[in-house]
Amino acid sequence: MTRRPDPQGVLAAATIESIDQLAEFHLEHHRHATRMQRGIDGVTERLGRPAVVIALVVLTGAWLVFAALRGGGRVDQPAFAWLELAATLAALLVALLILVTQRREDQLAERRSQLTLELALLADKRSAKIIALLEELRRDHPDLADRHDPQSQEMAAPTDPHQVIAAIDARAAPDRSE
């Protein structure tokens, strides 16, 4: 992937690289979509615009006025039944389009959350390693006083995610019974 320069020249190279990586992450998700998924996403995108809402309101209003004038103001005419059927089918179609699109967006959100968790676990391990190396340096360096620091020893070990989840579940357990 080619890096694009910062147009204003105010962002650090690492920030630009992060932005490019995030864009690549989203592009990869889009590339793995099937033609049908991309088509449904496009239809959902076009239906979600304000112009469609306005056009639908105008069309429905025109249909109602035409049906009322033609049927003498009675709502039991076939034109009103057809309008009801059309509205029901349109609602079903829109609901299905939203479900399909939301399912794809949920897949992207799940990948993002997995990536975030992986990066957080990696950062925790790196931090623990840095603390352990600093403690080792403090113990080995002749000019630094050797002292016992239980907090740094505790922080030098990476966090076990299973233990954290168990602790969260244990604290949340009394809340569930209420």
Residue pairs with C-beta under 8 A, 6 or more apart in sequence:
1 20
1 24
3 16
3 17
3 20
4 16
4 20
5 16
6 16
11 19
25 111
25 112
25 115
26 108
29 107
29 108
29 111
30 38
33 41
33 104
37 100
37 104
40 97
40 100
40 101
41 101
41 104
43 97
44 97
44 98
44 100
44 101
46 52
47 94
47 97
60 83
60 87
63 79
63 83
64 80
64 83
66 79
67 77
67 79
67 80
67 83
68 75
70 77
70 79
71 77
71 79
71 80
121 158
121 161
124 158
124 159
125 158
127 155
128 155
128 156
128 157
128 158
128 159
129 158
131 152
131 155
131 156
132 156
134 152
135 149
135 152
135 153
135 156
137 144
138 144
138 146
139 146
